[in-house]
């Protein structure tokens, strides 16, 4: 019988990991426990982080906001700090799975799973998220773009966990946009998703732009070329139509059971046009 541990503190967790270094960690378990149940993964031990209170919650520190890695999607969706400062993340959380998945799944789990289709990843990329990573002996910080290495692959070393996500309160971007295209509305896994932050002048000229696409490459795709092209131009259908081929060049989609690479490439560019609805 595989042992399951339920630590209530980080100190207790480090002791468990010292004795069981090969153990698999989870909080909501919406990914790992499914894989274990289907015998796609067979760790020698399981460690549930759900009872560690220091890994939950949202707190404000000056110009930054900390999100506990074991905070559920529902808790973050309901949090007034997140809704006020990071509406692009709120929009993504609203589309994430079913109510059951949002109630169980955690922001840390969505990050560490490192799925190219992860709903929270494009918003975290455009927000410049920094991850707080701890072990029994150290704490370090890394950008989410450097942390995610590929599908299911991250920069985590054995004995480390993601304890939190740090977000800077962004200047007042006029447009916080998140869009997801899936095969169905409820519980949809993204065929393509896009997060965008745009700062516009009073006349509608784009002064700042951050854009990222998910499910169109091994990791989230951000394109400096697209962002630079948009800078200084007026947000219009003509400008976005000109930018679409740059997006289609930047993305690296594949064919799979959900969509073809060519469809994903086309949709990635077309999603830019949705920005006009945000004006």
C-alpha positions in Angstrom: 0.0 0.0 0.0 1.4 3.4 -1.0 1.7 5.7 2.0 0.0 9.1 2.0 1.4 11.9 4.2 -0.6 15.0 5.3 1.9 17.5 6.8 0.5 20.6 8.4 3.7 22.7 8.3 6.7 23.2 6.0 9.0 21.8 8.8 7.0 18.6 8.8 7.1 18.5 5.0 10.9 18.7 4.9 11.1 15.8 7.4 8.8 13.7 5.2 10.8 14.5 2.0 14.0 13.7 3.8 12.7 10.2 4.5 10.8 9.8 1.2 12.7 11.8 -1.5 10.8 10.1 -4.4 7.4 11.0 -3.0 5.0 12.9 -5.3 3.5 16.1 -4.0 0.0 17.4 -4.7 -2.6 19.8 -3.3 -5.9 19.7 -5.2 -4.8 16.5 -7.0 -6.8 17.3 -10.1 -3.9 16.1 -12.3 -1.7 13.8 -10.3 -4.4 11.7 -8.6 -6.1 11.2 -12.0 -2.8 9.9 -13.5 -2.2 7.7 -10.4 -5.8 6.3 -10.7 -5.2 5.5 -14.4 -1.8 3.9 -13.5 0.0 6.5 -15.7 2.1 7.4 -12.6 3.2 5.2 -9.8 5.1 7.2 -7.1 6.2 5.3 -4.0 4.5 7.8 -1.7 2.1 10.7 -1.9 2.3 14.0 0.1 -0.7 16.2 0.3 0.1 19.9 0.8 -3.5 21.0 1.3 -3.2 21.3 5.1 -0.2 23.6 5.1 -1.7 26.9 5.9 1.4 29.0 5.1 0.9 27.9 1.4 -2.5 29.5 1.1 -3.9 33.0 0.9 -3.2 36.3 -0.8 -1.3 39.2 0.8 -0.2 42.6 -0.2 3.3 43.9 0.4 3.9 47.4 -1.0 3.7 47.3 -4.7 3.6 43.5 -4.8 1.0 40.8 -4.2 1.8 37.2 -3.0 -0.4 34.3 -4.0 0.0 31.1 -2.0 0.8 28.2 -4.2 -2.0 26.1 -2.6 -4.6 28.7 -3.0 -7.5 27.3 -5.0 -8.7 28.9 -8.2 -12.0 29.7 -6.6 -10.4 31.5 -3.7 -8.3 33.6 -6.0 -11.3 34.3 -8.2 -13.1 35.6 -5.2 -10.2 37.7 -3.9 -10.7 41.5 -4.2 -7.0 42.2 -4.6 -6.7 39.8 -7.5 -9.9 41.2 -9.2 -8.7 44.8 -8.7 -5.1 44.6 -9.8 -5.0 41.5 -12.1 -8.2 41.3 -14.1 -6.4 39.4 -16.8 -5.8 36.6 -14.3 -9.4 36.8 -13.1 -10.7 36.3 -16.6 -8.6 33.2 -17.0 -9.7 31.7 -13.7 -13.3 32.2 -14.8 -12.8 29.9 -17.7 -10.8 27.3 -15.9 -12.6 23.9 -15.9 -15.8 23.2 -13.9 -16.7 24.6 -10.5 -15.5 21.4 -9.0 -12.1 21.8 -10.7 -11.8 25.4 -9.6 -12.7 24.4 -6.0 -10.1 21.7 -5.9 -7.3 22.9 -8.2 -4.6 25.3 -7.1 -2.5 28.0 -8.8 0.7 26.2 -7.9 -0.6 22.9 -9.3 -1.5 24.7 -12.6 2.0 26.1 -12.8 3.9 22.9 -11.8 1.9 20.7 -14.2 3.4 22.9 -16.9 0.8 22.0 -19.5 1.1 24.1 -22.7 -2.7 24.6 -22.4 -2.6 25.7 -18.7 -5.2 28.5 -18.3 -3.3 30.6 -15.8 0.0 30.5 -17.6 -0.4 33.1 -20.3 -1.8 35.7 -17.8 1.1 34.9 -15.4 3.6 35.4 -18.3 2.2 38.8 -19.3 2.1 39.8 -15.6 5.8 38.9 -15.2 5.2 36.5 -12.4 8.1 35.5 -10.1 7.8 32.1 -8.4 9.0 31.6 -4.8 10.7 28.2 -4.5 11.7 26.7 -1.2 13.5 23.7 0.1 14.6 22.7 3.6 17.7 24.8 3.3 17.0 27.6 0.8 14.7 30.0 -0.9 15.0 31.2 -4.5 13.0 33.2 -7.0 12.6 32.6 -10.7 10.5 34.0 -13.5 7.7 31.8 -14.7 9.2 32.0 -18.2 12.4 30.5 -17.0 10.7 28.0 -14.7 8.6 26.2 -17.3 10.9 24.2 -19.6 8.5 22.2 -21.7 5.3 20.0 -21.4 5.4 18.7 -17.8 9.0 19.9 -17.3 10.1 22.6 -14.9 13.1 24.0 -13.1 12.2 22.3 -9.8 14.9 20.2 -8.2 14.2 17.3 -5.9 13.3 18.5 -2.4 12.0 21.9 -3.7 8.4 23.1 -3.9 6.7 26.3 -5.3 5.5 28.1 -2.2 4.1 31.2 -3.8 3.7 33.5 -6.8 4.7 37.2 -6.7 3.0 39.7 -9.0 3.9 43.4 -9.3 0.9 45.7 -9.3 1.0 46.9 -12.9 0.4 50.5 -14.0 -3.1 51.0 -15.1 -3.3 49.1 -18.3 -6.5 50.0 -20.0 -7.0 46.6 -21.5 -6.7 43.3 -19.6 -7.8 40.6 -22.0 -7.9 36.8 -21.8 -9.5 34.6 -24.5 -9.7 30.8 -24.8 -10.8 28.8 -27.7 -11.8 25.2 -26.8 -13.8 22.3 -28.2 -16.7 23.0 -25.7 -17.6 25.6 -23.2 -17.7 23.6 -20.0 -14.4 22.2 -18.8 -12.7 23.1 -22.1 -9.0 22.4 -22.5 -7.6 25.3 -24.5 -7.0 24.7 -28.2 -5.5 28.2 -28.2 -5.5 30.8 -25.4 -4.2 34.3 -25.3 -3.5 36.9 -22.6 -2.9 40.6 -23.4 -2.1 43.7 -21.5 -2.3 47.0 -23.5 -1.8 50.5 -22.3 -3.4 53.1 -24.6 -3.0 56.9 -24.8 -6.1 59.1 -24.6 -6.2 59.0 -28.4 -6.0 55.1 -28.6 -2.3 54.8 -29.5 -0.7 51.7 -28.0 2.0 52.7 -25.6 2.7 49.3 -24.0 1.9 45.8 -25.0 2.4 42.4 -23.5 0.9 39.3 -25.2 1.3 35.6 -24.7 -0.3 32.5 -26.3 -0.8 29.1 -24.8 -1.4 25.6 -26.4 0.6 26.7 -29.5 4.1 25.5 -28.5 5.9 23.4 -25.9 5.7 26.4 -23.5 3.7 29.6 -23.5 4.8 31.8 -26.5 5.5 35.5 -26.1 6.6 37.6 -29.0 8.7 40.7 -28.7 8.3 41.2 -32.5 4.5 41.4 -32.1 4.7 43.7 -29.1 7.2 46.0 -30.8 5.1 46.1 -34.0 2.1 47.3 -32.0 3.9 49.9 -30.0 3.1 53.4 -31.2 0.3 52.4 -33.5 -3.4 53.0 -33.0 -5.5 50.0 -31.9 -7.5 49.3 -35.1 -8.6 46.4 -37.2 -6.0 47.3 -39.9 -3.1 47.3 -37.4 -4.2 44.0 -35.8 -4.6 42.4 -39.3 -1.1 43.5 -40.1 0.2 42.0 -36.8 -1.6 38.6 -37.2 1.1 37.1 -39.6 3.8 38.0 -37.0 1.8 36.0 -34.4 1.4 33.1 -36.8 5.2 33.1 -37.4 6.0 33.2 -33.7 3.8 30.3 -32.6 4.9 26.6 -32.8 1.8 24.5 -32.7 1.4 20.8 -33.3 -1.3 18.5 -34.5 -3.2 16.6 -31.8 -6.6 15.1 -31.1 -8.0 18.5 -30.2 -6.9 20.6 -33.3 -4.5 20.7 -36.2 -1.4 22.9 -36.2 -2.7 24.9 -39.1 -6.0 25.7 -37.2 -4.1 26.7 -34.1 -1.8 29.0 -36.1 -4.8 30.7 -37.8 -6.7 31.1 -34.5 -3.6 32.6 -32.8 -3.6 35.5 -35.2 -7.3 35.9 -35.3 -7.6 36.3 -31.5 -5.9 39.6 -31.9 -9.1 41.0 -33.4 -10.9 40.4 -30.1 -8.8 43.2 -28.6 -11.1 45.7 -30.5 -14.0 44.6 -28.3 -12.1 45.9 -25.2 -11.9 49.5 -26.2 
